[in-house]
Amino acid sequence: MRSILRGFVVDHDEPPRRRCSASTARSPRSASTCWRRWWCCASSLPDPAEPDARQVRWCNAGHPPPLLLRPDGRVERLLTDAEPLLGLDPATRRTDHVAPLPVGSTLLLYTDGLVERAGADIDDGIETLAGHLAGRSAVPVDLLLDTVFAGLVTRRPPDDVAVLALRAHPHRA
């Protein structure tokens, strides 16, 4: 799925929502549930306003909002309406969202298993996750994720836990 997305974004500058949904609908039934959500529906693109910056473009097919850890340590929820899972109906209308991805920022995509707990509001779990990220923009991504997992993942989480972190670096000449 990652290769499909990369090919369409690079070769066709096509929105991730369009091709990922159609490709996922045709993928084997053994494809994981995570791929059928929105992991494949995010892409990083150059930001025309800032030569060293990027933009992230995504559609949300059922997961909690992405979190953006800014270079100054603040954490922002990238709020959008969730849409149906990918692959259920390729004709489903999907919405692309775009946000700046400044150099030094970290984008965190995650499943609800990371933040959802029985008897607790999912927003509280997202706030807890944001608290584990806040002020840690200079921490290497692998150590940042270690901190997140140590603080949020129990020995036997009640649901799947998947996390994808993307750190924006300056363009290389």
Contacts in CASP RR format, 6 or more apart in sequence:
PFRMAT RR
TARGET T0000
AUTHOR 0000-0000-0000
METHOD contacts of the structure
MODEL  1
MRSILRGFVVDHDEPPRRRCSASTARSPRSASTCWRRWWCCASSLPDPAE
PDARQVRWCNAGHPPPLLLRPDGRVERLLTDAEPLLGLDPATRRTDHVAP
LPVGSTLLLYTDGLVERAGADIDDGIETLAGHLAGRSAVPVDLLLDTVFA
GLVTRRPPDDVAVLALRAHPHRA
1 20 0 8 1.000
1 23 0 8 1.000
1 24 0 8 1.000
1 27 0 8 1.000
1 31 0 8 1.000
1 35 0 8 1.000
1 39 0 8 1.000
1 40 0 8 1.000
2 40 0 8 1.000
4 19 0 8 1.000
4 20 0 8 1.000
4 23 0 8 1.000
4 40 0 8 1.000
5 16 0 8 1.000
5 19 0 8 1.000
5 20 0 8 1.000
5 40 0 8 1.000
5 41 0 8 1.000
5 43 0 8 1.000
8 14 0 8 1.000
8 16 0 8 1.000
8 18 0 8 1.000
8 19 0 8 1.000
9 16 0 8 1.000
9 43 0 8 1.000
9 45 0 8 1.000
15 57 0 8 1.000
15 59 0 8 1.000
15 96 0 8 1.000
16 40 0 8 1.000
16 41 0 8 1.000
16 42 0 8 1.000
16 43 0 8 1.000
16 57 0 8 1.000
16 58 0 8 1.000
16 59 0 8 1.000
16 96 0 8 1.000
17 41 0 8 1.000
17 59 0 8 1.000
17 94 0 8 1.000
17 95 0 8 1.000
17 96 0 8 1.000
18 94 0 8 1.000
20 40 0 8 1.000
20 41 0 8 1.000
20 86 0 8 1.000
21 61 0 8 1.000
21 86 0 8 1.000
21 87 0 8 1.000
21 90 0 8 1.000
21 92 0 8 1.000
21 94 0 8 1.000
22 87 0 8 1.000
22 90 0 8 1.000
23 40 0 8 1.000
24 31 0 8 1.000
24 35 0 8 1.000
24 36 0 8 1.000
24 40 0 8 1.000
24 86 0 8 1.000
24 87 0 8 1.000
25 86 0 8 1.000
25 87 0 8 1.000
25 88 0 8 1.000
25 89 0 8 1.000
25 90 0 8 1.000
27 35 0 8 1.000
33 160 0 8 1.000
34 111 0 8 1.000
34 160 0 8 1.000
34 162 0 8 1.000
35 86 0 8 1.000
36 61 0 8 1.000
36 85 0 8 1.000
36 86 0 8 1.000
36 87 0 8 1.000
36 88 0 8 1.000
37 61 0 8 1.000
37 62 0 8 1.000
37 63 0 8 1.000
37 85 0 8 1.000
37 86 0 8 1.000
37 111 0 8 1.000
38 58 0 8 1.000
38 59 0 8 1.000
38 60 0 8 1.000
38 61 0 8 1.000
38 62 0 8 1.000
38 63 0 8 1.000
38 86 0 8 1.000
38 109 0 8 1.000
39 109 0 8 1.000
39 162 0 8 1.000
39 164 0 8 1.000
40 86 0 8 1.000
41 58 0 8 1.000
41 59 0 8 1.000
41 60 0 8 1.000
41 61 0 8 1.000
41 86 0 8 1.000
41 94 0 8 1.000
42 56 0 8 1.000
42 57 0 8 1.000
42 58 0 8 1.000
42 66 0 8 1.000
42 107 0 8 1.000
42 109 0 8 1.000
42 164 0 8 1.000
42 166 0 8 1.000
43 56 0 8 1.000
43 57 0 8 1.000
43 58 0 8 1.000
44 54 0 8 1.000
44 55 0 8 1.000
44 56 0 8 1.000
44 101 0 8 1.000
44 166 0 8 1.000
44 168 0 8 1.000
45 54 0 8 1.000
45 55 0 8 1.000
45 56 0 8 1.000
45 57 0 8 1.000
46 53 0 8 1.000
46 54 0 8 1.000
46 55 0 8 1.000
46 171 0 8 1.000
47 53 0 8 1.000
47 54 0 8 1.000
47 55 0 8 1.000
47 100 0 8 1.000
47 101 0 8 1.000
50 100 0 8 1.000
50 102 0 8 1.000
51 171 0 8 1.000
52 103 0 8 1.000
52 170 0 8 1.000
52 171 0 8 1.000
53 100 0 8 1.000
53 101 0 8 1.000
53 102 0 8 1.000
53 103 0 8 1.000
53 168 0 8 1.000
54 100 0 8 1.000
54 101 0 8 1.000
54 103 0 8 1.000
54 168 0 8 1.000
55 98 0 8 1.000
55 99 0 8 1.000
55 100 0 8 1.000
55 101 0 8 1.000
56 66 0 8 1.000
56 98 0 8 1.000
56 99 0 8 1.000
56 101 0 8 1.000
56 107 0 8 1.000
56 166 0 8 1.000
57 96 0 8 1.000
57 97 0 8 1.000
57 98 0 8 1.000
58 66 0 8 1.000
58 78 0 8 1.000
58 96 0 8 1.000
58 97 0 8 1.000
58 109 0 8 1.000
59 80 0 8 1.000
59 83 0 8 1.000
59 94 0 8 1.000
59 95 0 8 1.000
59 96 0 8 1.000
59 97 0 8 1.000
60 80 0 8 1.000
60 81 0 8 1.000
60 82 0 8 1.000
60 83 0 8 1.000
60 97 0 8 1.000
61 82 0 8 1.000
61 83 0 8 1.000
61 84 0 8 1.000
61 85 0 8 1.000
61 86 0 8 1.000
61 94 0 8 1.000
62 82 0 8 1.000
62 83 0 8 1.000
62 84 0 8 1.000
62 85 0 8 1.000
63 82 0 8 1.000
63 109 0 8 1.000
63 110 0 8 1.000
63 111 0 8 1.000
63 112 0 8 1.000
64 110 0 8 1.000
64 111 0 8 1.000
64 112 0 8 1.000
64 115 0 8 1.000
64 122 0 8 1.000
64 126 0 8 1.000
65 77 0 8 1.000
65 78 0 8 1.000
65 79 0 8 1.000
65 80 0 8 1.000
65 126 0 8 1.000
66 77 0 8 1.000
66 78 0 8 1.000
66 107 0 8 1.000
66 108 0 8 1.000
66 109 0 8 1.000
67 75 0 8 1.000
67 76 0 8 1.000
67 77 0 8 1.000
67 78 0 8 1.000
67 107 0 8 1.000
67 108 0 8 1.000
67 110 0 8 1.000
67 126 0 8 1.000
67 129 0 8 1.000
67 130 0 8 1.000
67 133 0 8 1.000
68 75 0 8 1.000
68 76 0 8 1.000
68 77 0 8 1.000
68 78 0 8 1.000
68 99 0 8 1.000
68 101 0 8 1.000
68 105 0 8 1.000
68 106 0 8 1.000
68 107 0 8 1.000
68 108 0 8 1.000
69 75 0 8 1.000
69 105 0 8 1.000
69 106 0 8 1.000
69 107 0 8 1.000
69 108 0 8 1.000
69 133 0 8 1.000
69 134 0 8 1.000
69 135 0 8 1.000
69 136 0 8 1.000
69 137 0 8 1.000
69 144 0 8 1.000
70 76 0 8 1.000
70 102 0 8 1.000
70 105 0 8 1.000
70 137 0 8 1.000
71 102 0 8 1.000
71 103 0 8 1.000
71 104 0 8 1.000
71 105 0 8 1.000
71 137 0 8 1.000
72 137 0 8 1.000
73 134 0 8 1.000
73 135 0 8 1.000
73 136 0 8 1.000
73 137 0 8 1.000
74 134 0 8 1.000
74 135 0 8 1.000
75 130 0 8 1.000
75 131 0 8 1.000
75 133 0 8 1.000
75 134 0 8 1.000
77 126 0 8 1.000
77 130 0 8 1.000
78 97 0 8 1.000
78 99 0 8 1.000
80 95 0 8 1.000
80 97 0 8 1.000
81 95 0 8 1.000
83 92 0 8 1.000
83 94 0 8 1.000
83 95 0 8 1.000
84 92 0 8 1.000
101 107 0 8 1.000
101 166 0 8 1.000
101 168 0 8 1.000
102 168 0 8 1.000
103 168 0 8 1.000
103 169 0 8 1.000
103 170 0 8 1.000
104 137 0 8 1.000
104 167 0 8 1.000
104 168 0 8 1.000
104 169 0 8 1.000
105 137 0 8 1.000
105 167 0 8 1.000
105 168 0 8 1.000
106 133 0 8 1.000
106 137 0 8 1.000
106 141 0 8 1.000
106 144 0 8 1.000
106 165 0 8 1.000
106 166 0 8 1.000
106 167 0 8 1.000
106 168 0 8 1.000
107 165 0 8 1.000
107 166 0 8 1.000
107 168 0 8 1.000
108 129 0 8 1.000
108 133 0 8 1.000
108 148 0 8 1.000
108 163 0 8 1.000
108 164 0 8 1.000
108 165 0 8 1.000
109 163 0 8 1.000
109 164 0 8 1.000
109 165 0 8 1.000
109 166 0 8 1.000
110 129 0 8 1.000
110 161 0 8 1.000
110 162 0 8 1.000
110 163 0 8 1.000
110 164 0 8 1.000
111 159 0 8 1.000
111 160 0 8 1.000
111 161 0 8 1.000
111 162 0 8 1.000
111 163 0 8 1.000
112 122 0 8 1.000
112 159 0 8 1.000
113 157 0 8 1.000
113 158 0 8 1.000
113 159 0 8 1.000
113 160 0 8 1.000
113 161 0 8 1.000
114 129 0 8 1.000
114 148 0 8 1.000
114 152 0 8 1.000
114 153 0 8 1.000
114 157 0 8 1.000
114 161 0 8 1.000
114 162 0 8 1.000
114 163 0 8 1.000
115 122 0 8 1.000
115 125 0 8 1.000
115 126 0 8 1.000
115 128 0 8 1.000
115 129 0 8 1.000
115 152 0 8 1.000
116 122 0 8 1.000
116 125 0 8 1.000
116 158 0 8 1.000
116 159 0 8 1.000
117 125 0 8 1.000
117 158 0 8 1.000
118 158 0 8 1.000
125 152 0 8 1.000
128 152 0 8 1.000
129 148 0 8 1.000
129 152 0 8 1.000
132 147 0 8 1.000
132 148 0 8 1.000
132 151 0 8 1.000
132 152 0 8 1.000
133 144 0 8 1.000
133 148 0 8 1.000
136 144 0 8 1.000
136 147 0 8 1.000
139 147 0 8 1.000
141 165 0 8 1.000
141 167 0 8 1.000
144 165 0 8 1.000
145 163 0 8 1.000
145 165 0 8 1.000
148 163 0 8 1.000
149 163 0 8 1.000
153 161 0 8 1.000
END
